[in-house]
C-alpha cells in the first residue's frame, strides 16, 4: 500500500510541476510552438537517466522512494499524451514541418538527455 501512495503522491507532484513549468515557458515564449512540453520531456528524460544511473551505481533507495521519483514524479511531469496532442494540432493547423520537427526533436533530444544522465552518473560515481 505504501508503494501505491508513493506513486500517487509523486504523480500529483509531477503533474503540478509540469503545469507550472509549461505555463512559465508559455508566458515567456508564447504559444506558437509547444516548447514547454518539449522541454519537459527532454528534462524529464535527463532526470530519469540521472536517477537510473544513481540508483544503479551510487545508492539504491527504498522501492517506495524509487517509485515516488520515477513512476510518480517523472511520470506525472513528462507527458507523451500532451506531446501527441501538440504534434497533431500543429499538423492540423497546416504546420507540417513544425510538427515533424517537434516530433523529431522530442524523440531525439529526450533519448539523448537520458543517455547523458546515465553517462554523467557513471563518470561522476567512479
Secondary structure, 3 states (H helix, E strand, C coil): CHHHHHHHHHHHHHHHHHHHHHHHHHHHHCCCCCHHHHHHHHHHHHHHHHHHHHHHHCCCCCHHHHHHHHHHHHHHHCCHHHHHHHHHHHHHCCCHHHHHHHHHHHHHHHHHHHHHHHHHHHHHCC
